[in-house]
């Protein structure tokens, strides 16, 4: 086992000061294995490398991811896009009460400190846009909906289940009226259905599978998510957690396509993908997941030079596609008891000594190993200080409350 030497605060502070002299610091929590209360401060410029955050269920992964997102928003100008499969970040624009914030902090905030932090956060939260499916939209949320013209042609044909070999006539017919619609500009799925012959295979499929009733379709007279994304924004949250398959994969692919098509503008953006093992898995059993996976792999391999950076989070690292994880330079490793998952991490992040990675089996909730350009080496932290409210909280174990005697 690795021997951990406790360091003095002045040595820790000197180290973190030296790795980020020209760039912003991101304060994510306390330094583990120190005699004092030193803070771990990331080098913000390190997020120009892809990042992998992993930890088993209950390790504090989502809480830690929230802290990283908040610190980047508060201390840099980097835009953030969040693919949110568990509705964990739908309250990212809402600030915690002072009591809630202090419950998560060892050093308690005074009222003037709290008000200052809250004011700073509200300045950036005004440019934060949260998209949810139509049935879940409340005041402050935007409709998570797309036009059929927002999709790549191959994805359109996949939705209609048109086979290039078996359905030649129907594909030619579809491509013809699709071209007519494109010449007019943007078009909705409803317009496409109107152009179809009622006896066609696709028309019958749409009726039988109720594809027209999917939540993701944008009516002709409303804005698609991409109309809104062309406006000024700082952070976008896409709540795909309430969408069924394949709608969640289709809209995720459309979002990734949007940024890939705009890559030549070289306008930096951090794409956060939670539950990455479902978005870009090693093994797929769906053509829609496969399509999304391939686009993620392309961004992982070629996106950095265009300013497209990934921050992937997963509780099952072994199930995330190797061509994505292998492109990550930064690592946040939280509690990990699975031997298979830990072995996979060791095989990918060979630059980190195995005994240090083995420490993850001993971590308490919120504790993590941090490595990569963001810290200039390897260090350990206990995440602390998430400021925004959490969306998808765990179910409290009230069912286990001790019964009072009669």
N, C-alpha and C positions, 0 to 999 in steps of 0.2 A: 504494500500500500504506500501511497505517497506521503511524505512527511511535510506537514504544513508548518512553516515558520511564521509566527506572528510578527508584523511589522509595526514600527512606530509611525504616528500620524505624519510627521514632517517628511519622512521618506516617501510615503504614499502621495502626499500633496505635491511634492517635488516631481515625482514621476508623471502624474497626470498633467501637470503644468507644461512639462517638456514635450508631450506628444501633440499638443494642439496650441501652438503659439499664435498662429494666424487665423484659426477657425473657431467657430462657436463651440462652447462646451454644452453637453447635454447631461444634466444631473439625473441619474436614474435610481440612485439609492445608496445605501451604506456599503462600505467595503467590508467583505468578510475577512476573518482571520487578522483583525487588527486589535490593538489594545484600546484604541480610542473610538471616535465616531467619524472617521474620514469618509468622504463621499466618492463614489465612482462617477467620473465625468467623461463621457464619450467624446471623441473627436468627430464633430458633425460631418466633416468632409469624407469620413469613412463610409458613409452611405452611398457613395458613388460606386461602391462594389455591391454585388448581390448579397443578401443576408438571409440566414436560415435560423429560425427560432423554433426549438422543439422541447417538449416535455410531456410526460404522461398526464393523463387526466387527473386533475386535482393538484397539479404542480404550481399553478398560478400563471400559466402561460398567457391567458387572455388578459389578465390584469397587467402583466408585464408588457404585452403588446400595446395596450392602451397608454402606458407611460411613455413608451418609445414614440408613439404617434404624437402625443401631446408635446413632448420635448422638441420634436422636429418642427411642429407647428409654431411653437412659442419662440424658438431661437434661430430659425432659419427661414429662408424664402422658398424652400423646396415644396412643390405642390404634392399632394398625396391623394391617391385613389384607393379606396378600400372595398374589396370584394368580401362581403360580410355574410357568410353562410349560416350563422347562428343568431342573427339579429343582436349581436353583442355591442355594436357601435351606433345603434339608432338614437342613443342619447348623448352622443359625443359633444353636442352643442350645449348641453345642460351642465351647469357647474354644481358640484356637491355643496351641501351645507357645511358650515364651519365644524359642526359636531361630527359629521361623517368624515370630513377630511382629517380631522385630528385623531379620529379613531384608528386611522391607518398610518399615523406618524408617531415616531418616538419623541421627536422634538415638536411640541405643540405650537401652533400658530396663535399669535395674538390677533385681536380684531383688526388692527390697522394692517398687519401683514396679510391677513386673509382677504381684506377688501382690495389690497393692491394686486394680489394674485388673481382675484376674480375679475378685476377690471382688465388686466392684461389678457386674460383668456377670452373675455367677451369681445375684445377687439378683433381676434382672429375667428371666433365662432360665427361672426356675422357673415363671413365669406365661406361658410361650411354648408354644403347642400346634401340633404339626406333623401334618397329615393327609396320608396316602398311600393309594393304592389297595390293596385287601386283599392282593394278591399281593406287595406290597413292604413290608408292615408288619412291623417289627421292634420289640423292646422300646424303649419311649420314643415310638413313633409311634401315631397314632390312625387308625381306618379312615375313609377318604374315601368316605362313602356317604350317600345320601339316600333318604327315603321318597317314594313317588309323590305323597303328599299335600303334600309340600314344594313342589311345582311349581305354577305358575299353570295354570289350566284350558286356556288356549290352547296352552301348552307341552306339556301332557299330550296334547292332541289332535294336535299336530304329531308327537310321538313315535309315535303310533298311525297317523299319516298319514291322518287323517280329514278329508275335504274338506266344508266346510259346505254346498256346493251339490250335490255328487255323492253324498254319503253321509248324507243327511238322516235316514233311519231308524236307521242304526247310531249316528250321533251322539246322537240322542234316547235310544236304548237305553243308550249309554255314560253320558250325563249323568244318567240315572235311577239306575242302580246306583252311580254315583259319588256322588250325593247321599245314597244310603243309607249308603255307607261313611263319608262325611263326618259324618253324624249320630252315628256310633259314635266319632268322633275321628280319630286318625291312622291311616293305612293304607299298606301297602307295595304295590309293583308286583305282587308275587306274589298278593296278595289280589284285585287288579284282574283279573289273568289268569284266576283261578278263577271269576270272575263272567261271563266271556265265553262266548258260544256258540262251540263248536269250529269251526263252519262260517263264522263271520264273517270279514270281510276282515282286521280287525285281528289276530285270532287266528292266521290263516294267515301274516300278515306277521311277527308275533312269532316264530313257529316258523321261518320261512324265513331271517330275518335274525338269528336267535339273540339277540334283544333281551333275553330273560330272562337270558341269560348275561353281560350287561354287568357290569362291575366296580362301577358306581356304586350298584347297588341294595342297599338296607339290608334285611336280614331283619326279620321282625316283632318278634323278641325282642331286638334290638340297638338301640343308640343311633344316631340320625342325627347328622350334623355340627351340625345346628341345636339338638339337645338339649344338646350340649356347649357350643355358643356362647352359650347362655342362662346359663351359669355364669360365674364370675369368670375373666377372662383379660386379658392385656396385648397379646399379639401372636399372630396366627393365620397359619399358612403352609399354603396349599393346593397340593399338588404335583399339578398336572394334566399334567405332562410325560410321564407314562407312559400316559395315557389316549388312546384313539383317538377320532377324530371319529365321531359328534357328541357323545360323552360329555363331552369337555372343554368344549364350548360349553354344554351343558345344565347342567353343575354350576356353571360360572362365572355363567351367567344366574341360577341359583337363589340364589347367594351375593349377587349385586348386588340381586336382588329383596328378599332378607331385610333388607338395610340400608335400602333405599328404603321398605319397609313400616314400618320402625321409625323413620323420619326425624323424626316429631313428638316423639320423646323428646329430640331435640337433644343426643345424647351423642356428642361429636366422635370421628371415626375417620378415619384416613388409609388410603385404599384404593390399594394399590400394584399396578399392572398392568404386568408385564414383557411384552416382545414385543407391545406394544399394537397394532401393525399387523395382528396376527392376531385380536385380540379385537374391535377396532372399526375395521375397514378401510374405506377409501373405497368399494371395490367388493366385494360379497359374492356368493358362488355357493351359499350354503346358507341355508335358512330359520332354522336354529339360530344361525348366526353373525349373521344379520340381526337376530334377536330380541335377542341379547346386545349388539350394537352400539347398538340403539335405547335400551336401558336405560342404557348407558354415556353416551350423548348426553344423556339426561334428567338423570343425576347431574351431568354436566359443566355443564349449563345452569342447574339449579335446586338442586343439592345443597349448595352452600356455605352458604346461609342456614339449613340444618338441621345443619351441622357435618359434612357428608360431603365430604371433600377427596380429590382424586385426585393421585397421583404416577405418571405414565405414563413408560415407558421403551421406546425403539425404536431399531433400527439403520436403519430406513427411514421417516423422518418423513413423506415425501411420501405414503406409503401409509396413514397414520393419518387417520381421518376429520376433515375440516376443522372440523366442528361441535364436536369435542372439543378439538383443538389450539388453536383460536381462543379457548377459554375459559381457557387457561393463562396466568397472569401471570408465573410464574417459569420460567426456562430454565437448563438445564445443557447446554451444547453442547461435545461432545468432538470428536475428530478426525473430519472429514467431508470426503471428497474428491469425493463425488458432486455435480455441478453442479446436477442437478435437485433433490436433497434440500436443498442449501444455498439454492437459490433459493426453495424452499417456506418454509424457515425465515425468510428475509428478508421474504417476503410476509405472514407471520403476525405476526412480532415486529418490526413497523415502528418501534418506539420505540428499537431498538438500531441504532446506526450500522452500515451495511454493511461498512466497512473492519474493524471489530472482529470481526464475524462471519466475515470472510474469514480471520482468524487461525487458524480451526479447521483449515485445510488444512495448517498448519505444526505442529500440536500433536504432541507425543510421547505415548506411552501414559500414560494417567492424567491428562493435562492437560485443562483445560476453561475455557470462558468461563462465568461465572455472572452472572445478571441477575434483577432483580425485587425484590419486597419483602424477600426473604430477605437481600439485601445492600444494598438501598437505592440501587442503581444498576447499574453493570457492573464486574466485576472478573475476575481470572484466577487459577486455582489449579492445583495439582498434588495430586490426591487421595492421601492417605497415612494408613495406620494402621488398616486393617480388622482387627478383633479376632476375629471368629468364623471358623470354618472354611467353606470354599466347597464346595458340593455338586457342581455340574456342571463340573468342571475340563476345560480343553482337553486333547486327546490330545497327550502330549509327542512332539516330533519325533525320537524315538530312531532312527527309520528313516534319518535323515540323518547319523548319527554316522560320522565319518571311519573308514574301515577301516584296520586296522593291516596293514602289509606282512607277508607270510608269512616 
